[in-house]
């Protein structure tokens, strides 16, 4: 069984849903194990991120149960750059805009890689592992832009996106209020430049698992080339 919590929930709501899911899992007969996609790795100052505290609480509850389980801990998803604010900017102006400065280096992963990892764990019945599911290597904003340039065959430059603008874009794409909850991590990054290892760790191959190779960022970009072609400007949500 695969367990994944809802993106955008606040701490109390995430905890409530996670505990309800665990209760259902405990009642279900015949479950051989659970793969928990935590969707995050944990910083030292996790107490400042209530939704992540709730996620870690669910993982801790799993560890105290008798249910065999493994956990997938991704870093940033490249798929965030498929949201309209990012695709339109890259397609129309050649600017990769993201709400962090150019300096920090992150080991970007992808939803496809996480799905492949989960399939890997399922097929080989690997329980009791905690997978640090980062990308192949950590890259900063300028290097990320170079990967996009190579993958798209044209020059792309990196630009730090204003956080207020980012929150508005997320609200338009997902729903009111979600932007502020999601942007909490980027405000955390601004406050704690010395606590970013949780986003910079490359993929770590667990000894218990057969070999798995993370996708190269340039190849990921090339595989999503159509998403960054010219398109109409994203429409603002109705008031």
N, C-alpha and C positions, 0 to 999 in steps of 0.2 A: 504494500500500500504506500502511496505517496501523499505526504502532507505538506501543504504550502499555505501560508497565511496571506490575507488580502493586503495588497499594497495600498497605502493611503489611509489606513485606519489609524486612529490615535491609540495610545497605550492601553487604556481600559477596554476599548472595543476589541483590540487585537487579543488581549489576554482572555476576554470572555469567549471569543470565537475559538481560540486555541484550546482552552480547557474543555469546551463543548466537543470539539473534534477528538480530543484525547479520550473523553468519556465514551464516545461512540466507538472508538477503536478498541477500547478495553472490553466492550460488550460484544464485539464482533468475534465470532468463532472462526477458527481456521486461518487467522492472519499469521504468516510466518515471519513477518518483519515489517518495519516502517522505514521509509526513506524520507527524511525531513529536509526540504529545501528551505533553509533559514533565510535565504536571499541576502544575507549580510555576513561579514566577519565583524568581530566586536572590538571597538577601540578601548583604551584604558579608561577613558572618561565616559563610559556608556551611560552613566546615571543622567546625563544631560539629554539623552534621546529616549523618551519614555516608550515609544513603540518598539525600539530595539531591546529595551529592558524586558518588555513583555515577550518578545521572541526568545530571548535567552531563558526566560522563566519556563517557557514551554519545552525548550531543549533540556533544561535541568529536570523538569517533571518526567520527560521521557527517560532520562538516565537513571532516575530512581524507580522506574517501573520495571516489570519483568519482560517487557516487550523488546525483542531484538530490534536494533535500529542503527542506521547510519545517517550522517548529516552532511549536507552539501553547503559550503560557505562561499558563495560568489563574492566578487568585488563589484565594481561598477559594470553595468550592462551596456555594451555598445548599442543595444537596441533602443536605449534612451535617445540616441541620435537619429532615430527614425520617426520621432514625433514631429508634427508639422512645423514648429518653430525652427527646428534644426534643418530639416530637409529643404524647406523653402529658402532659408538663408544660404545654404550651400549651393543650391541649384541656381538661385537668382544673382547672388553677389560673390560667390566663391569664398564665403566666410563661414568657418566652423565656430559657431557661438555656443559657449557652455559656461555655466555659472561658477567657474573656478578660475583662479589666475593661471598663467601659463607655466609657472615654475613646478608645482608638485607633479611627481611622476606616479602614475597609477597603472596597475596591471589589469587592463580592461578585459573582460570576458564577454560572453554572449549567451543569450537564451538558448541558442542551438547547442552550444557546448555543454551547458548545464543539463539540457535534455539528454544529450549523448552520455554524459556522466551518469545520470540516473539510470538510463538504459543499461549502461555498463555494470553498475552495481546490481541491478535486477537480474541480468542474464547470468552473472557470475555468483549471485547470492552472497554478496560481500556485506556482512553485518559487523558493526562495532568499529566503523571507521569514521573519521571526521575529515572530509576532503576540503582542502583549501583551494577553491576553484577559481583562481585568478587566471590571467592570460599568460602568454609565453614569457613576457618581460614587462617591466614597468616603463612607461613612456610619459613624457611631459606633453604640454599642449602643442608645442611646436612640432614635436615628433609625431603626435597624433595627426596633425595637419599634413605632414609629409606622407603618412600612410594613406590619407585620403587623396592626396595629389597623385600618388602612384596608382592607387586603385581606380581612380576616376579618369586618369590620363589628362588632367589639367591642374593648374595651380590653385590650391586651397590654402588659406591662411587662418590662423587661430585668433579668436577674439574672446576675451572674458565678457560674459553676459551679465548685465545688471540683475541682481537677485529679485528685485520687485517685478521687473519685466518677465523674468522666468516664472515666478509664481502665477502671474496673470496668464501666461501661455499654458501652464499646466491646468489651471482652472478651466480654461476654454476647452482643452483637449479631454479632460477627465471629469471635472465637476468642481463646483465652488468649494473652496476651503482645502482642497487636496494639495494645491500648490504650496501653501504655507507648511503643511506637514512634511511634504517631500523635500522642500528647500531647507528644512531643519538640518539636514546632513551637510549642506553647503555652508550654512552659517557656522556649523560646528567646525568645518575645515578652516574657515577664516579665524576662528578663535583658538584652534589647537594645531598649528602647523607642525608641532613636535609629536603629534599623536596620529600619524597617518599611515603607519605600517600596515594597518588592517586593510588598506586599499592598495598597497604597493606590493604585497607578496605575490610573486608569480605562482603558477600552478605547482603544487607539491604532489608528487606521485606517491600514493600510499603503498607501503610494502605489500599489503594484502591483495592489491588489485593488479590485474594484467596491465600492460603498458597502455597509456592514453595520451594522446597528443592534443594540446589546445590549439585552436585555430589562430593563424597569423592575422593580425589586424588588417593588413593590406589585402589579404585574400577575402576577408569578411566584407570589406568595403567594395571590392570588385564584384562580389556576389550580390550586392544590393545596389548596383549601379543605377538601375531604373528608378529607384526611390529618390535619387538626387538629380534627375533630369528636370527640365523646366516644367512648371506646373502653375496653376492659378494660386494667388495669394490666399493663405488660410483665412477664413471668415471669422470675425469676432462672434462670441456667443451672444445670443439675445439677452437683453437686460431683463 
